[in-house]
Amino acid sequence: MVTKIKPDSSAVRECAIERNPRGLSGRSIGHRSLKEDEPYPRDTRAGIGSKKPRLPRISGTPRGFDRIQQSGVPYFSQWETPGMTLSVLAEGSQALRSDPLWRHSGAGTIEEYARWAVNVCGMACLKMILAARGEVHPTLDLARACTAYGGYVINEIDASIKGLIYAPFVRFVAERFGLGAETMTGVETSAISDLLSKRRFFIASVHSGIRWPERAPPSKGGHLVLVTAASNETIRFHNPSGHDEASQADVRLPLAVFDRFFANRGISVEA
């Protein structure tokens, strides 16, 4: 059964990869969910939100899914150098200060990049959705614009970042990009294929340890991945914090394995 949250309901927040106190054990820590619906003033920055022609839909394809090898959706990591995941897990955000490609993120400084990159799995998912219709935005440009809607909340005392907060994000993508989106909770893993038959993408809340699916996660949720297809037995997704090619783009897992990481919530998006 799928429960839909009304636009004025409390939202859940997700994201990102924090330093792993257990080194490379795969037990990385993601933000917990909580109710949050902060003020969301409109961002008037130029350059965000130009509409492009839509590409043909990729549906959930409940039959013949095994023949689908690739989604055709461009992949982007939440860090500019995709291979830095293991360093981030071992050293925390400080590792990103050595990312040679940090300027591509849209950050003004390396410090700003390192601070934000561990919080933008949701923006990486949005970046991939927009790239699928032919437009590419720097990740931090998206994050700043989303923050103006309340999708992220910055603590001015300790500079910590809370987000992604679902309800403001839904308003943001609707107003700035014309994307139909809806916060979903109570989503059974077996129902994802049905969601994808109605909307092209599903941003799913999973434990970030899904990069190592053979390991048991300590909890569910806290990290966002972009689901592009699902059948009754298998699911395919892009993981913004995968540590190698096999765990990054067009990752395919049995539904039963995905279910161990999936928090039964996310955002359904029509591109």
DRENLUM-747352 format. One record per residue (C-alpha): chain; x, y, z; residue in one letter; residue number from 1. Coordinates in pm, whole numbers. Example, Ala and Ser with C-alpha at 12.3 -4.5 7.8 and 13.67 -1.06 7.14 Angstrom:
<recs>
> ch:east:north:up:aa:i
> A:1230:-450:780:a:1
> A:1367:-106:714:s:2
</recs>
This chain:
<recs>
> ch:east:north:up:aa:i
> A:0:0:0:m:1
> A:126:350:-85:v:2
> A:36:652:126:t:3
> A:65:996:-29:k:4
> A:159:1297:182:i:5
> A:-34:1616:115:k:6
> A:174:1924:31:p:7
> A:112:2084:372:d:8
> A:211:1778:572:s:9
> A:533:1741:769:s:10
> A:817:1617:552:a:11
> A:1105:1381:599:v:12
> A:1464:1471:533:r:13
> A:1751:1267:403:e:14
> A:2091:1256:296:c:15
> A:2422:1206:286:a:16
> A:2745:1040:368:i:17
> A:2916:1124:695:e:18
> A:3250:1003:822:r:19
> A:3243:634:908:n:20
> A:3387:566:1254:p:21
> A:3437:203:1156:r:22
> A:3658:287:860:g:23
> A:3560:89:549:l:24
> A:3320:-153:710:s:25
> A:3028:-19:509:g:26
> A:2847:108:818:r:27
> A:2846:470:710:s:28
> A:2611:705:888:i:29
> A:2329:892:717:g:30
> A:2103:1160:861:h:31
> A:1798:1033:1044:r:32
> A:1451:1130:928:s:33
> A:1245:1383:1119:l:34
> A:951:1609:1062:k:35
> A:1066:1934:915:e:36
> A:893:2202:713:d:37
> A:1090:2522:737:e:38
> A:1012:2853:563:p:39
> A:1084:2841:193:y:40
> A:1141:3185:37:p:41
> A:1160:3176:-340:r:42
> A:1504:3189:-497:d:43
> A:1529:3429:-791:t:44
> A:1875:3326:-908:r:45
> A:1911:3321:-1286:a:46
> A:2017:3016:-1476:g:47
> A:1809:2757:-1289:i:48
> A:1485:2624:-1422:g:49
> A:1493:2661:-1798:s:50
> A:1268:2398:-1949:k:51
> A:1383:2155:-2216:k:52
> A:1192:1913:-2438:p:53
> A:1109:1590:-2264:r:54
> A:1264:1262:-2366:l:55
> A:1058:944:-2409:p:56
> A:949:782:-2085:r:57
> A:1135:487:-1937:i:58
> A:866:296:-1754:s:59
> A:896:37:-1482:g:60
> A:897:-244:-1738:t:61
> A:764:-525:-1518:p:62
> A:819:-775:-1802:r:63
> A:1139:-846:-1987:g:64
> A:1343:-641:-1742:f:65
> A:1637:-879:-1764:d:66
> A:1692:-759:-2120:r:67
> A:1740:-399:-2002:i:68
> A:2110:-345:-1945:q:69
> A:2131:33:-1917:q:70
> A:1888:310:-1833:s:71
> A:2021:572:-2072:g:72
> A:2008:819:-1782:v:73
> A:2337:1008:-1734:p:74
> A:2516:929:-1408:y:75
> A:2659:1188:-1169:f:76
> A:2824:1127:-834:s:77
> A:2760:1360:-543:q:78
> A:3135:1435:-550:w:79
> A:3292:1565:-868:e:80
> A:3549:1285:-874:t:81
> A:3331:972:-846:p:82
> A:3614:753:-726:g:83
> A:3655:939:-397:m:84
> A:3389:750:-201:t:85
> A:3627:524:-10:l:86
> A:3840:822:90:s:87
> A:3532:1005:215:v:88
> A:3425:703:418:l:89
> A:3769:677:573:a:90
> A:3848:1045:629:e:91
> A:3516:1227:621:g:92
> A:3450:1545:425:s:93
> A:3812:1653:469:q:94
> A:3901:1404:195:a:95
> A:3709:1616:-55:l:96
> A:3955:1903:-10:r:97
> A:4184:1706:-241:s:98
> A:3923:1663:-516:d:99
> A:4088:1813:-827:p:100
> A:3752:1866:-996:l:101
> A:3581:2054:-713:w:102
> A:3528:2371:-918:r:103
> A:3289:2183:-1147:h:104
> A:3045:2165:-855:s:105
> A:2968:2535:-866:g:106
> A:3127:2593:-525:a:107
> A:3307:2920:-464:g:108
> A:3575:2761:-249:t:109
> A:3710:2413:-176:i:110
> A:3576:2453:180:e:111
> A:3225:2518:53:e:112
> A:3249:2215:-174:y:113
> A:3369:1981:101:a:114
> A:3096:2103:335:r:115
> A:2814:2053:87:w:116
> A:2919:1748:-111:a:117
> A:2846:1507:174:v:118
> A:2488:1639:187:n:119
> A:2382:1645:-178:v:120
> A:2282:1291:-273:c:121
> A:1935:1434:-343:g:122
> A:2076:1707:-567:m:123
> A:2282:1447:-753:a:124
> A:1959:1255:-818:c:125
> A:1792:1573:-943:l:126
> A:2095:1651:-1160:k:127
> A:2061:1309:-1326:m:128
> A:1688:1359:-1383:i:129
> A:1749:1695:-1549:l:130
> A:2039:1560:-1753:a:131
> A:1809:1291:-1890:a:132
> A:1606:1565:-2057:r:133
> A:1913:1746:-2187:g:134
> A:2017:2002:-1927:e:135
> A:2307:1986:-1684:v:136
> A:2338:2210:-1378:h:137
> A:2627:2233:-1130:p:138
> A:2529:2039:-820:t:139
> A:2580:2323:-576:l:140
> A:2378:2562:-793:d:141
> A:2089:2319:-747:l:142
> A:2157:2294:-374:a:143
> A:2157:2672:-327:r:144
> A:1832:2711:-517:a:145
> A:1673:2425:-323:c:146
> A:1790:2581:5:t:147
> A:1600:2898:-79:a:148
> A:1282:2687:-83:y:149
> A:1366:2525:250:g:150
> A:1493:2199:105:g:151
> A:1808:2237:313:y:152
> A:1840:2416:646:v:153
> A:2177:2558:747:i:154
> A:2260:2596:1115:n:155
> A:2433:2932:1142:e:156
> A:2596:2835:1473:i:157
> A:2779:2517:1374:d:158
> A:2737:2543:993:a:159
> A:2573:2199:981:s:160
> A:2331:2122:698:i:161
> A:1998:1942:734:k:162
> A:1839:1798:424:g:163
> A:1710:1691:188:l:164
> A:1366:1792:319:i:165
> A:1105:1640:91:y:166
> A:811:1884:85:a:167
> A:1012:2197:-4:p:168
> A:1205:1993:-263:f:169
> A:877:1897:-432:v:170
> A:775:2264:-452:r:171
> A:1121:2359:-577:f:172
> A:1130:2115:-869:v:173
> A:772:2197:-966:a:174
> A:822:2573:-977:e:175
> A:1174:2583:-1113:r:176
> A:1178:2291:-1355:f:177
> A:815:2201:-1418:g:178
> A:867:1853:-1271:l:179
> A:569:1672:-1126:g:180
> A:684:1524:-796:a:181
> A:523:1376:-489:e:182
> A:645:1266:-149:t:183
> A:566:902:-89:m:184
> A:569:702:235:t:185
> A:456:351:317:g:186
> A:591:231:-17:v:187
> A:636:-144:-31:e:188
> A:939:-248:-232:t:189
> A:716:-460:-454:s:190
> A:512:-147:-543:a:191
> A:803:47:-694:i:192
> A:746:-99:-1042:s:193
> A:389:33:-1029:d:194
> A:512:379:-927:l:195
> A:749:381:-1224:l:196
> A:466:296:-1460:s:197
> A:307:629:-1358:k:198
> A:615:848:-1320:r:199
> A:955:799:-1478:r:200
> A:1174:818:-1168:f:201
> A:1165:731:-800:f:202
> A:1416:886:-560:i:203
> A:1438:619:-291:a:204
> A:1560:646:67:s:205
> A:1805:365:138:v:206
> A:2091:302:377:h:207
> A:2414:421:216:s:208
> A:2571:80:275:g:209
> A:2376:-43:-27:i:210
> A:2705:-7:-216:r:211
> A:2791:-337:-44:w:212
> A:2464:-529:-85:p:213
> A:2612:-850:56:e:214
> A:2641:-682:397:r:215
> A:2355:-637:642:a:216
> A:2277:-267:702:p:217
> A:2243:-143:1061:p:218
> A:1930:53:966:s:219
> A:1723:165:669:k:220
> A:1720:501:493:g:221
> A:1929:817:520:g:222
> A:2072:820:167:h:223
> A:1902:880:-169:l:224
> A:1938:682:-492:v:225
> A:1766:730:-827:l:226
> A:1556:430:-928:v:227
> A:1506:406:-1304:t:228
> A:1336:67:-1348:a:229
> A:1195:-223:-1151:a:230
> A:1023:-553:-1214:s:231
> A:859:-801:-981:n:232
> A:1201:-942:-897:e:233
> A:1470:-686:-983:t:234
> A:1541:-315:-945:i:235
> A:1782:-80:-1125:r:236
> A:1919:247:-987:f:237
> A:2197:506:-991:h:238
> A:2378:552:-658:n:239
> A:2540:896:-614:p:240
> A:2788:757:-360:s:241
> A:2882:426:-517:g:242
> A:3250:345:-468:h:243
> A:3317:182:-808:d:244
> A:3149:148:-1147:e:245
> A:2951:-157:-1042:a:246
> A:2798:27:-745:s:247
> A:2740:359:-920:q:248
> A:2544:352:-1247:a:249
> A:2265:112:-1344:d:250
> A:2311:-97:-1033:v:251
> A:2085:-402:-1045:r:252
> A:1973:-587:-734:l:253
> A:1706:-840:-647:p:254
> A:1408:-670:-482:l:255
> A:1460:-876:-169:a:256
> A:1812:-735:-131:v:257
> A:1705:-377:-202:f:258
> A:1432:-415:59:d:259
> A:1689:-465:334:r:260
> A:1816:-110:276:f:261
> A:1495:66:165:f:262
> A:1311:282:420:a:263
> A:977:260:232:n:264
> A:977:628:144:r:265
> A:1096:856:-133:g:266
> A:991:1101:-402:i:267
> A:813:1003:-722:s:268
> A:918:1230:-1011:v:269
> A:778:1275:-1360:e:270
> A:1034:1427:-1595:a:271
</recs>
